[in-house]
Amino acid sequence: MDQQPEPVTYVCGDCGQENTLKSGDVIQCRECGYRILYKKRTRRVLIYHSPSNYVVVDSLAVVQYEAR
């Protein structure tokens, strides 16, 4: 009943190629071998509610991963 984590898409820091990695995979571009990949995050809309108004924050973040 263990759910396998979904693969995550990363972008190569050198050639820009998208790479899909699963847990335990080597952090390395499959096209050029570059070892710095950027994680693509999904677009999320966050809504904060306060008594006087609503605040909508549209967030998109990129996180850098570097293999050592």
PyMOL Python script that loads the backbone (N, CA, C, O; Angstrom):
from pymol import cmd

cmd.read_pdbstr("""\
ATOM      1  N   MET A   1       0.809  -1.188   0.000  1.00  0.00           N
ATOM      2  CA  MET A   1       0.000   0.000   0.000  1.00  0.00           C
ATOM      3  C   MET A   1       0.862   1.265   0.000  1.00  0.00           C
ATOM      4  O   MET A   1       0.319   2.368   0.060  1.00  0.00           O
ATOM      5  N   ASP A   2       2.199   1.130  -0.066  1.00  0.00           N
ATOM      6  CA  ASP A   2       3.055   2.310  -0.135  1.00  0.00           C
ATOM      7  C   ASP A   2       2.894   2.973  -1.496  1.00  0.00           C
ATOM      8  O   ASP A   2       2.973   2.316  -2.534  1.00  0.00           O
ATOM      9  N   GLN A   3       2.669   4.272  -1.476  1.00  0.00           N
ATOM     10  CA  GLN A   3       2.553   5.007  -2.718  1.00  0.00           C
ATOM     11  C   GLN A   3       3.934   5.473  -3.146  1.00  0.00           C
ATOM     12  O   GLN A   3       4.692   6.027  -2.349  1.00  0.00           O
ATOM     13  N   GLN A   4       4.250   5.240  -4.411  1.00  0.00           N
ATOM     14  CA  GLN A   4       5.517   5.691  -4.949  1.00  0.00           C
ATOM     15  C   GLN A   4       5.429   7.197  -5.199  1.00  0.00           C
ATOM     16  O   GLN A   4       4.421   7.673  -5.720  1.00  0.00           O
ATOM     17  N   PRO A   5       6.473   7.955  -4.833  1.00  0.00           N
ATOM     18  CA  PRO A   5       6.444   9.389  -5.114  1.00  0.00           C
ATOM     19  C   PRO A   5       6.454   9.630  -6.622  1.00  0.00           C
ATOM     20  O   PRO A   5       7.079   8.887  -7.379  1.00  0.00           O
ATOM     21  N   GLU A   6       5.756  10.676  -7.042  1.00  0.00           N
ATOM     22  CA  GLU A   6       5.703  10.996  -8.458  1.00  0.00           C
ATOM     23  C   GLU A   6       7.049  11.553  -8.917  1.00  0.00           C
ATOM     24  O   GLU A   6       7.736  12.228  -8.151  1.00  0.00           O
ATOM     25  N   PRO A   7       7.425  11.272 -10.166  1.00  0.00           N
ATOM     26  CA  PRO A   7       8.656  11.863 -10.693  1.00  0.00           C
ATOM     27  C   PRO A   7       8.536  13.383 -10.736  1.00  0.00           C
ATOM     28  O   PRO A   7       7.443  13.926 -10.901  1.00  0.00           O
ATOM     29  N   VAL A   8       9.664  14.057 -10.587  1.00  0.00           N
ATOM     30  CA  VAL A   8       9.695  15.517 -10.570  1.00  0.00           C
ATOM     31  C   VAL A   8      10.497  15.983 -11.778  1.00  0.00           C
ATOM     32  O   VAL A   8      11.499  15.364 -12.136  1.00  0.00           O
ATOM     33  N   THR A   9      10.062  17.071 -12.404  1.00  0.00           N
ATOM     34  CA  THR A   9      10.748  17.602 -13.577  1.00  0.00           C
ATOM     35  C   THR A   9      11.755  18.667 -13.151  1.00  0.00           C
ATOM     36  O   THR A   9      11.438  19.570 -12.377  1.00  0.00           O
ATOM     37  N   TYR A  10      12.971  18.541 -13.673  1.00  0.00           N
ATOM     38  CA  TYR A  10      14.046  19.487 -13.414  1.00  0.00           C
ATOM     39  C   TYR A  10      14.530  20.039 -14.747  1.00  0.00           C
ATOM     40  O   TYR A  10      14.384  19.392 -15.783  1.00  0.00           O
ATOM     41  N   VAL A  11      15.107  21.239 -14.718  1.00  0.00           N
ATOM     42  CA  VAL A  11      15.662  21.863 -15.912  1.00  0.00           C
ATOM     43  C   VAL A  11      17.169  21.962 -15.733  1.00  0.00           C
ATOM     44  O   VAL A  11      17.650  22.406 -14.691  1.00  0.00           O
ATOM     45  N   CYS A  12      17.913  21.545 -16.758  1.00  0.00           N
ATOM     46  CA  CYS A  12      19.373  21.593 -16.713  1.00  0.00           C
ATOM     47  C   CYS A  12      19.840  23.042 -16.685  1.00  0.00           C
ATOM     48  O   CYS A  12      19.322  23.883 -17.420  1.00  0.00           O
ATOM     49  N   GLY A  13      20.827  23.332 -15.830  1.00  0.00           N
ATOM     50  CA  GLY A  13      21.368  24.676 -15.717  1.00  0.00           C
ATOM     51  C   GLY A  13      22.275  25.056 -16.865  1.00  0.00           C
ATOM     52  O   GLY A  13      22.622  26.229 -17.003  1.00  0.00           O
ATOM     53  N   ASP A  14      22.674  24.100 -17.697  1.00  0.00           N
ATOM     54  CA  ASP A  14      23.582  24.376 -18.804  1.00  0.00           C
ATOM     55  C   ASP A  14      22.849  24.407 -20.141  1.00  0.00           C
ATOM     56  O   ASP A  14      22.869  25.421 -20.840  1.00  0.00           O
ATOM     57  N   CYS A  15      22.201  23.295 -20.498  1.00  0.00           N
ATOM     58  CA  CYS A  15      21.574  23.194 -21.821  1.00  0.00           C
ATOM     59  C   CYS A  15      20.079  23.490 -21.813  1.00  0.00           C
ATOM     60  O   CYS A  15      19.495  23.679 -22.880  1.00  0.00           O
ATOM     61  N   GLY A  16      19.436  23.538 -20.635  1.00  0.00           N
ATOM     62  CA  GLY A  16      18.016  23.855 -20.552  1.00  0.00           C
ATOM     63  C   GLY A  16      17.085  22.688 -20.812  1.00  0.00           C
ATOM     64  O   GLY A  16      15.867  22.867 -20.848  1.00  0.00           O
ATOM     65  N   GLN A  17      17.628  21.506 -20.992  1.00  0.00           N
ATOM     66  CA  GLN A  17      16.819  20.311 -21.252  1.00  0.00           C
ATOM     67  C   GLN A  17      16.035  19.923 -20.004  1.00  0.00           C
ATOM     68  O   GLN A  17      16.569  19.974 -18.896  1.00  0.00           O
ATOM     69  N   GLU A  18      14.763  19.532 -20.175  1.00  0.00           N
ATOM     70  CA  GLU A  18      13.964  19.057 -19.050  1.00  0.00           C
ATOM     71  C   GLU A  18      14.321  17.603 -18.758  1.00  0.00           C
ATOM     72  O   GLU A  18      14.431  16.787 -19.673  1.00  0.00           O
ATOM     73  N   ASN A  19      14.499  17.287 -17.483  1.00  0.00           N
ATOM     74  CA  ASN A  19      14.826  15.939 -17.032  1.00  0.00           C
ATOM     75  C   ASN A  19      13.816  15.526 -15.981  1.00  0.00           C
ATOM     76  O   ASN A  19      13.517  16.298 -15.070  1.00  0.00           O
ATOM     77  N   THR A  20      13.289  14.321 -16.095  1.00  0.00           N
ATOM     78  CA  THR A  20      12.365  13.798 -15.101  1.00  0.00           C
ATOM     79  C   THR A  20      13.124  12.813 -14.229  1.00  0.00           C
ATOM     80  O   THR A  20      13.678  11.831 -14.723  1.00  0.00           O
ATOM     81  N   LEU A  21      13.146  13.082 -12.923  1.00  0.00           N
ATOM     82  CA  LEU A  21      13.880  12.240 -11.990  1.00  0.00           C
ATOM     83  C   LEU A  21      12.952  11.686 -10.930  1.00  0.00           C
ATOM     84  O   LEU A  21      11.992  12.334 -10.514  1.00  0.00           O
ATOM     85  N   LYS A  22      13.261  10.469 -10.503  1.00  0.00           N
ATOM     86  CA  LYS A  22      12.548   9.854  -9.387  1.00  0.00           C
ATOM     87  C   LYS A  22      13.489   9.817  -8.192  1.00  0.00           C
ATOM     88  O   LYS A  22      14.682  10.093  -8.315  1.00  0.00           O
ATOM     89  N   SER A  23      12.946   9.478  -7.056  1.00  0.00           N
ATOM     90  CA  SER A  23      13.745   9.386  -5.842  1.00  0.00           C
ATOM     91  C   SER A  23      14.870   8.373  -6.043  1.00  0.00           C
ATOM     92  O   SER A  23      14.631   7.251  -6.491  1.00  0.00           O
ATOM     93  N   GLY A  24      16.079   8.768  -5.713  1.00  0.00           N
ATOM     94  CA  GLY A  24      17.222   7.873  -5.831  1.00  0.00           C
ATOM     95  C   GLY A  24      17.979   8.000  -7.143  1.00  0.00           C
ATOM     96  O   GLY A  24      19.078   7.460  -7.263  1.00  0.00           O
ATOM     97  N   ASP A  25      17.423   8.702  -8.137  1.00  0.00           N
ATOM     98  CA  ASP A  25      18.121   8.894  -9.409  1.00  0.00           C
ATOM     99  C   ASP A  25      19.301   9.837  -9.219  1.00  0.00           C
ATOM    100  O   ASP A  25      19.307  10.666  -8.309  1.00  0.00           O
ATOM    101  N   VAL A  26      20.295   9.703 -10.083  1.00  0.00           N
ATOM    102  CA  VAL A  26      21.461  10.574 -10.055  1.00  0.00           C
ATOM    103  C   VAL A  26      21.050  11.959 -10.539  1.00  0.00           C
ATOM    104  O   VAL A  26      20.353  12.093 -11.545  1.00  0.00           O
ATOM    105  N   ILE A  27      21.489  12.995  -9.813  1.00  0.00           N
ATOM    106  CA  ILE A  27      21.178  14.371 -10.206  1.00  0.00           C
ATOM    107  C   ILE A  27      22.183  14.776 -11.268  1.00  0.00           C
ATOM    108  O   ILE A  27      23.271  15.271 -10.974  1.00  0.00           O
ATOM    109  N   GLN A  28      21.779  14.547 -12.524  1.00  0.00           N
ATOM    110  CA  GLN A  28      22.650  14.835 -13.653  1.00  0.00           C
ATOM    111  C   GLN A  28      21.796  14.919 -14.913  1.00  0.00           C
ATOM    112  O   GLN A  28      20.868  14.129 -15.092  1.00  0.00           O
ATOM    113  N   CYS A  29      22.107  15.876 -15.787  1.00  0.00           N
ATOM    114  CA  CYS A  29      21.371  16.030 -17.036  1.00  0.00           C
ATOM    115  C   CYS A  29      21.625  14.824 -17.925  1.00  0.00           C
ATOM    116  O   CYS A  29      22.762  14.375 -18.073  1.00  0.00           O
ATOM    117  N   ARG A  30      20.568  14.309 -18.508  1.00  0.00           N
ATOM    118  CA  ARG A  30      20.698  13.134 -19.376  1.00  0.00           C
ATOM    119  C   ARG A  30      21.251  13.494 -20.753  1.00  0.00           C
ATOM    120  O   ARG A  30      21.726  12.621 -21.478  1.00  0.00           O
ATOM    121  N   GLU A  31      21.192  14.781 -21.118  1.00  0.00           N
ATOM    122  CA  GLU A  31      21.679  15.213 -22.425  1.00  0.00           C
ATOM    123  C   GLU A  31      23.162  15.579 -22.393  1.00  0.00           C
ATOM    124  O   GLU A  31      23.948  15.075 -23.196  1.00  0.00           O
ATOM    125  N   CYS A  32      23.544  16.460 -21.459  1.00  0.00           N
ATOM    126  CA  CYS A  32      24.915  16.981 -21.470  1.00  0.00           C
ATOM    127  C   CYS A  32      25.751  16.545 -20.269  1.00  0.00           C
ATOM    128  O   CYS A  32      26.964  16.754 -20.260  1.00  0.00           O
ATOM    129  N   GLY A  33      25.123  15.940 -19.249  1.00  0.00           N
ATOM    130  CA  GLY A  33      25.868  15.481 -18.085  1.00  0.00           C
ATOM    131  C   GLY A  33      26.094  16.537 -17.017  1.00  0.00           C
ATOM    132  O   GLY A  33      26.730  16.257 -16.001  1.00  0.00           O
ATOM    133  N   TYR A  34      25.584  17.748 -17.227  1.00  0.00           N
ATOM    134  CA  TYR A  34      25.742  18.829 -16.252  1.00  0.00           C
ATOM    135  C   TYR A  34      25.066  18.430 -14.948  1.00  0.00           C
ATOM    136  O   TYR A  34      24.010  17.797 -14.966  1.00  0.00           O
ATOM    137  N   ARG A  35      25.667  18.797 -13.813  1.00  0.00           N
ATOM    138  CA  ARG A  35      25.180  18.301 -12.532  1.00  0.00           C
ATOM    139  C   ARG A  35      24.447  19.348 -11.690  1.00  0.00           C
ATOM    140  O   ARG A  35      24.238  19.138 -10.496  1.00  0.00           O
ATOM    141  N   ILE A  36      24.057  20.465 -12.294  1.00  0.00           N
ATOM    142  CA  ILE A  36      23.228  21.448 -11.597  1.00  0.00           C
ATOM    143  C   ILE A  36      21.876  21.482 -12.290  1.00  0.00           C
ATOM    144  O   ILE A  36      21.775  21.835 -13.465  1.00  0.00           O
ATOM    145  N   LEU A  37      20.845  21.113 -11.552  1.00  0.00           N
ATOM    146  CA  LEU A  37      19.491  21.080 -12.093  1.00  0.00           C
ATOM    147  C   LEU A  37      18.608  22.003 -11.272  1.00  0.00           C
ATOM    148  O   LEU A  37      18.819  22.170 -10.070  1.00  0.00           O
ATOM    149  N   TYR A  38      17.625  22.598 -11.920  1.00  0.00           N
ATOM    150  CA  TYR A  38      16.675  23.489 -11.268  1.00  0.00           C
ATOM    151  C   TYR A  38      15.318  22.813 -11.231  1.00  0.00           C
ATOM    152  O   TYR A  38      14.813  22.356 -12.256  1.00  0.00           O
ATOM    153  N   LYS A  39      14.734  22.753 -10.052  1.00  0.00           N
ATOM    154  CA  LYS A  39      13.440  22.101  -9.880  1.00  0.00           C
ATOM    155  C   LYS A  39      12.334  23.046 -10.324  1.00  0.00           C
ATOM    156  O   LYS A  39      12.279  24.203  -9.906  1.00  0.00           O
ATOM    157  N   LYS A  40      11.454  22.534 -11.181  1.00  0.00           N
ATOM    158  CA  LYS A  40      10.297  23.315 -11.608  1.00  0.00           C
ATOM    159  C   LYS A  40       9.172  23.048 -10.627  1.00  0.00           C
ATOM    160  O   LYS A  40       8.804  21.898 -10.386  1.00  0.00           O
ATOM    161  N   ARG A  41       8.639  24.095 -10.075  1.00  0.00           N
ATOM    162  CA  ARG A  41       7.513  23.940  -9.163  1.00  0.00           C
ATOM    163  C   ARG A  41       6.227  24.252  -9.898  1.00  0.00           C
ATOM    164  O   ARG A  41       6.214  24.973 -10.896  1.00  0.00           O
ATOM    165  N   THR A  42       5.146  23.693  -9.380  1.00  0.00           N
ATOM    166  CA  THR A  42       3.850  23.953  -9.983  1.00  0.00           C
ATOM    167  C   THR A  42       3.350  25.323  -9.563  1.00  0.00           C
ATOM    168  O   THR A  42       3.744  25.850  -8.523  1.00  0.00           O
ATOM    169  N   ARG A  43       2.488  25.887 -10.376  1.00  0.00           N
ATOM    170  CA  ARG A  43       1.865  27.168 -10.030  1.00  0.00           C
ATOM    171  C   ARG A  43       0.815  26.920  -8.979  1.00  0.00           C
ATOM    172  O   ARG A  43      -0.026  26.031  -9.117  1.00  0.00           O
ATOM    173  N   ARG A  44       0.868  27.711  -7.927  1.00  0.00           N
ATOM    174  CA  ARG A  44      -0.112  27.596  -6.857  1.00  0.00           C
ATOM    175  C   ARG A  44      -0.692  28.966  -6.571  1.00  0.00           C
ATOM    176  O   ARG A  44       0.012  29.975  -6.611  1.00  0.00           O
ATOM    177  N   VAL A  45      -1.955  28.989  -6.289  1.00  0.00           N
ATOM    178  CA  VAL A  45      -2.599  30.229  -5.887  1.00  0.00           C
ATOM    179  C   VAL A  45      -2.944  30.099  -4.413  1.00  0.00           C
ATOM    180  O   VAL A  45      -3.665  29.184  -4.013  1.00  0.00           O
ATOM    181  N   LEU A  46      -2.428  31.015  -3.613  1.00  0.00           N
ATOM    182  CA  LEU A  46      -2.675  31.015  -2.182  1.00  0.00           C
ATOM    183  C   LEU A  46      -3.604  32.168  -1.856  1.00  0.00           C
ATOM    184  O   LEU A  46      -3.380  33.293  -2.303  1.00  0.00           O
ATOM    185  N   ILE A  47      -4.635  31.902  -1.088  1.00  0.00           N
ATOM    186  CA  ILE A  47      -5.590  32.940  -0.708  1.00  0.00           C
ATOM    187  C   ILE A  47      -5.544  33.110   0.800  1.00  0.00           C
ATOM    188  O   ILE A  47      -5.785  32.164   1.550  1.00  0.00           O
ATOM    189  N   TYR A  48      -5.234  34.323   1.237  1.00  0.00           N
ATOM    190  CA  TYR A  48      -5.210  34.645   2.653  1.00  0.00           C
ATOM    191  C   TYR A  48      -6.449  35.468   2.967  1.00  0.00           C
ATOM    192  O   TYR A  48      -6.771  36.411   2.244  1.00  0.00           O
ATOM    193  N   HIS A  49      -7.129  35.125   4.015  1.00  0.00           N
ATOM    194  CA  HIS A  49      -8.352  35.835   4.385  1.00  0.00           C
ATOM    195  C   HIS A  49      -8.129  36.570   5.696  1.00  0.00           C
ATOM    196  O   HIS A  49      -7.701  35.985   6.691  1.00  0.00           O
ATOM    197  N   SER A  50      -8.423  37.844   5.678  1.00  0.00           N
ATOM    198  CA  SER A  50      -8.429  38.624   6.913  1.00  0.00           C
ATOM    199  C   SER A  50      -9.812  39.258   7.024  1.00  0.00           C
ATOM    200  O   SER A  50     -10.534  39.306   6.028  1.00  0.00           O
ATOM    201  N   PRO A  51     -10.197  39.737   8.174  1.00  0.00           N
ATOM    202  CA  PRO A  51     -11.544  40.299   8.330  1.00  0.00           C
ATOM    203  C   PRO A  51     -11.861  41.437   7.361  1.00  0.00           C
ATOM    204  O   PRO A  51     -13.024  41.637   7.010  1.00  0.00           O
ATOM    205  N   SER A  52     -10.852  42.182   6.926  1.00  0.00           N
ATOM    206  CA  SER A  52     -11.132  43.339   6.073  1.00  0.00           C
ATOM    207  C   SER A  52     -11.021  43.054   4.577  1.00  0.00           C
ATOM    208  O   SER A  52     -11.671  43.728   3.778  1.00  0.00           O
ATOM    209  N   ASN A  53     -10.201  42.057   4.178  1.00  0.00           N
ATOM    210  CA  ASN A  53     -10.032  41.814   2.743  1.00  0.00           C
ATOM    211  C   ASN A  53      -9.423  40.440   2.467  1.00  0.00           C
ATOM    212  O   ASN A  53      -9.013  39.723   3.380  1.00  0.00           O
ATOM    213  N   TYR A  54      -9.379  40.101   1.190  1.00  0.00           N
ATOM    214  CA  TYR A  54      -8.715  38.890   0.724  1.00  0.00           C
ATOM    215  C   TYR A  54      -7.419  39.291   0.033  1.00  0.00           C
ATOM    216  O   TYR A  54      -7.356  40.321  -0.637  1.00  0.00           O
ATOM    217  N   VAL A  55      -6.401  38.483   0.198  1.00  0.00           N
ATOM    218  CA  VAL A  55      -5.146  38.705  -0.503  1.00  0.00           C
ATOM    219  C   VAL A  55      -4.857  37.446  -1.302  1.00  0.00           C
ATOM    220  O   VAL A  55      -4.828  36.346  -0.749  1.00  0.00           O
ATOM    221  N   VAL A  56      -4.644  37.605  -2.604  1.00  0.00           N
ATOM    222  CA  VAL A  56      -4.341  36.469  -3.470  1.00  0.00           C
ATOM    223  C   VAL A  56      -2.877  36.573  -3.868  1.00  0.00           C
ATOM    224  O   VAL A  56      -2.433  37.599  -4.383  1.00  0.00           O
ATOM    225  N   VAL A  57      -2.141  35.513  -3.626  1.00  0.00           N
ATOM    226  CA  VAL A  57      -0.726  35.472  -3.961  1.00  0.00           C
ATOM    227  C   VAL A  57      -0.531  34.365  -4.979  1.00  0.00           C
ATOM    228  O   VAL A  57      -0.880  33.212  -4.726  1.00  0.00           O
ATOM    229  N   ASP A  58       0.019  34.709  -6.118  1.00  0.00           N
ATOM    230  CA  ASP A  58       0.313  33.730  -7.162  1.00  0.00           C
ATOM    231  C   ASP A  58       1.802  33.434  -7.070  1.00  0.00           C
ATOM    232  O   ASP A  58       2.626  34.318  -7.304  1.00  0.00           O
ATOM    233  N   SER A  59       2.153  32.202  -6.731  1.00  0.00           N
ATOM    234  CA  SER A  59       3.565  31.904  -6.491  1.00  0.00           C
ATOM    235  C   SER A  59       4.115  30.937  -7.524  1.00  0.00           C
ATOM    236  O   SER A  59       3.439  29.995  -7.937  1.00  0.00           O
ATOM    237  N   LEU A  60       5.338  31.183  -7.931  1.00  0.00           N
ATOM    238  CA  LEU A  60       6.069  30.302  -8.822  1.00  0.00           C
ATOM    239  C   LEU A  60       7.520  30.383  -8.377  1.00  0.00           C
ATOM    240  O   LEU A  60       8.111  31.463  -8.381  1.00  0.00           O
ATOM    241  N   ALA A  61       8.095  29.262  -7.999  1.00  0.00           N
ATOM    242  CA  ALA A  61       9.450  29.283  -7.463  1.00  0.00           C
ATOM    243  C   ALA A  61      10.333  28.299  -8.208  1.00  0.00           C
ATOM    244  O   ALA A  61       9.856  27.289  -8.726  1.00  0.00           O
ATOM    245  N   VAL A  62      11.607  28.596  -8.257  1.00  0.00           N
ATOM    246  CA  VAL A  62      12.601  27.701  -8.833  1.00  0.00           C
ATOM    247  C   VAL A  62      13.630  27.444  -7.748  1.00  0.00           C
ATOM    248  O   VAL A  62      14.126  28.379  -7.120  1.00  0.00           O
ATOM    249  N   VAL A  63      13.949  26.182  -7.530  1.00  0.00           N
ATOM    250  CA  VAL A  63      14.896  25.801  -6.493  1.00  0.00           C
ATOM    251  C   VAL A  63      16.093  25.153  -7.163  1.00  0.00           C
ATOM    252  O   VAL A  63      15.924  24.291  -8.026  1.00  0.00           O
ATOM    253  N   GLN A  64      17.296  25.550  -6.784  1.00  0.00           N
ATOM    254  CA  GLN A  64      18.506  25.010  -7.378  1.00  0.00           C
ATOM    255  C   GLN A  64      18.994  23.802  -6.586  1.00  0.00           C
ATOM    256  O   GLN A  64      19.064  23.837  -5.357  1.00  0.00           O
ATOM    257  N   TYR A  65      19.331  22.731  -7.309  1.00  0.00           N
ATOM    258  CA  TYR A  65      19.931  21.552  -6.709  1.00  0.00           C
ATOM    259  C   TYR A  65      21.277  21.327  -7.367  1.00  0.00           C
ATOM    260  O   TYR A  65      21.393  21.372  -8.592  1.00  0.00           O
ATOM    261  N   GLU A  66      22.284  21.088  -6.562  1.00  0.00           N
ATOM    262  CA  GLU A  66      23.613  20.840  -7.093  1.00  0.00           C
ATOM    263  C   GLU A  66      24.126  19.525  -6.523  1.00  0.00           C
ATOM    264  O   GLU A  66      24.129  19.323  -5.309  1.00  0.00           O
ATOM    265  N   ALA A  67      24.557  18.638  -7.403  1.00  0.00           N
ATOM    266  CA  ALA A  67      25.096  17.352  -6.964  1.00  0.00           C
ATOM    267  C   ALA A  67      26.499  17.557  -6.413  1.00  0.00           C
ATOM    268  O   ALA A  67      27.274  18.357  -6.937  1.00  0.00           O
ATOM    269  N   ARG A  68      26.808  16.840  -5.370  1.00  0.00           N
ATOM    270  CA  ARG A  68      28.146  16.940  -4.773  1.00  0.00           C
ATOM    271  C   ARG A  68      28.807  15.595  -4.782  1.00  0.00           C
ATOM    272  O   ARG A  68      29.941  15.461  -4.323  1.00  0.00           O
TER     273      ARG A  68
END
""", "prot")
cmd.dss("prot")
cmd.show_as("cartoon", "prot")
cmd.util.cbc("prot")
cmd.orient("prot")
